[in-house]
Amino acid sequence: MGKKISEFDKCISRIDTGSLKYDKYKGRDVIPMWVADMDFRSPEPVRDALRKRINHGIFGYSSVPGELIGVIVDKLKRDYGWIVSPRSIVPLPSVVVGLNLACRCTGSDGDEAIVFTPVYPPFLEAPPHSRRTLVMVPLACRNNFYTIDAQAFENAITKKTKTLLLCNPHNPVGRMFGKKELKAVAGVCLKNNITICSDEIHCELVLAGKKHIPIAAMSKEIEDITITLISAGKTFNLPGLNCGFAIIPNEKLRRAFKTAKVGIVEPFVNLFGLTASLAAYRDCEPWKKDLLIYLKKNKDILHKAVNTQMKPLSMGDVEATYLAWIDARKLNVADPVKFFEEAGVGLGDGSEFGLPGFVRLTFGCPRKVLLEALDRMRKAVNEHLVESV
Ligand SMILES: Cc1ncc(COP(=O)(O)O)c(C=O)c1O
């Protein structure tokens, strides 16, 4: 008997499904690996729950199921030993909305929000959307390994600094920040009355043998100054269903956050997002386990191919996420994204993350697709090197 094909090996066409990722290159032979969603179907229990809800047929205004909040509370306790009360959890239509609300409810017009760069573009956009000034503090980097430079962070602080937007695990560099780094960051925030908004949307996509540490779970003091953002969207591949959660144990901060929502993102969250999130968090741990094994293998293949067969490209380890951050500066091309698009692979543009010369590759796809993309990249790089001699 042949080997059973893995769910993740199935190549399912996403053409004409209203997909942002695929519509960008419609009609062109370009493998889209730019946006952060995966080419895998969501787990069966999620699809079952959605089917059941659709079959019911009445789609009135939603209320947040108590069971969903209970499942999140239990999960935070089980996974991180973090005990939060149900009222700390604020449902949202997306995590990016949460980043923007966090800017809006901390400080006032003209105050400063710090981000560690390179970073997911909405981190760079959220402060100006809320009339806050964006202050970029580069992550330190050695041999493609990025760390938070707590001293540079402290040096960037002024009287106007009111907010830190932290991304952990970090998109795009794939780091899971450790206890020491997080403690140093939190210490600086506590000393300077800075509110932390920690986007932990990738916290379950752990590929390294490590445990994610929610910064707020490190102490009551830190919890008190922190807004944590989570979502089932990345891990269970539901980002188009638009649902996320803020966890804000401090009542005053939570009230300010909720006030910033009024009339803009109130009062309802999408019914299907809530339905899918409940099924994902409650019923899909075995699927997640299999997904992580698959992603890790993809990551290993990619890491080896980039670092050994595509020199002068290079990348570091991806501790978490399904995103690779590739240094293409030594390739000496004016526009690396255009270069790889012409080779048939659509990548994310480092300059949008605050670091030109880099590209981001989403490896949440069937292995066959990844191998084809790597083949195209390898050929393009090697041809370019021959031409440049
Ligand atoms: C760090 C981070 N935050 C938020 C998002 C988007 O989340 P949402 O679709 O819930 O706004 C992404 C998507 O790539 C992300 O990487």
The ligand as an SDF file (V2000), in Angstrom:
LIG
                    3D

 16 16  0  0  0  0  0  0  0  0999 V2000
    2.4560   39.9180   13.9260 C   0  0  0  0  0  0  0  0  0  0  0  0
    1.1390   39.9410   13.2240 C   0  0  0  0  0  0  0  0  0  0  0  0
    0.1060   40.5700   13.7790 N   0  0  0  0  0  0  0  0  0  0  0  0
   -1.0970   40.6090   13.1870 C   0  0  0  0  0  0  0  0  0  0  0  0
   -1.3080   40.0200   11.9640 C   0  0  0  0  0  0  0  0  0  0  0  0
   -2.6280   40.1100   11.3080 C   0  0  0  0  0  0  0  0  0  0  0  0
   -3.6160   39.6950   12.1810 O   0  0  0  0  0  0  0  0  0  0  0  0
   -5.1250   40.0250   11.8790 P   0  0  0  0  0  0  0  0  0  0  0  0
   -5.4250   39.4610   10.5350 O   0  0  0  0  0  0  0  0  0  0  0  0
   -5.8660   39.3870   12.9910 O   0  0  0  0  0  0  0  0  0  0  0  0
   -5.2200   41.5170   11.9040 O   0  0  0  0  0  0  0  0  0  0  0  0
   -0.2450   39.3510   11.3410 C   0  0  0  0  0  0  0  0  0  0  0  0
   -0.4240   38.7570   10.0130 C   0  0  0  0  0  0  0  0  0  0  0  0
    0.4980   38.4600    9.3250 O   0  0  0  0  0  0  0  0  0  0  0  0
    0.9910   39.3070   11.9970 C   0  0  0  0  0  0  0  0  0  0  0  0
    2.0240   38.6680   11.4590 O   0  0  0  0  0  0  0  0  0  0  0  0
  1  2  1  0
  2  3  1  0
  2 15  2  0
  3  4  2  0
  4  5  1  0
  5  6  1  0
  5 12  2  0
  6  7  1  0
  7  8  1  0
  8  9  2  0
  8 10  1  0
  8 11  1  0
 12 13  1  0
 12 15  1  0
 13 14  2  0
 15 16  1  0
M  END
$$$$
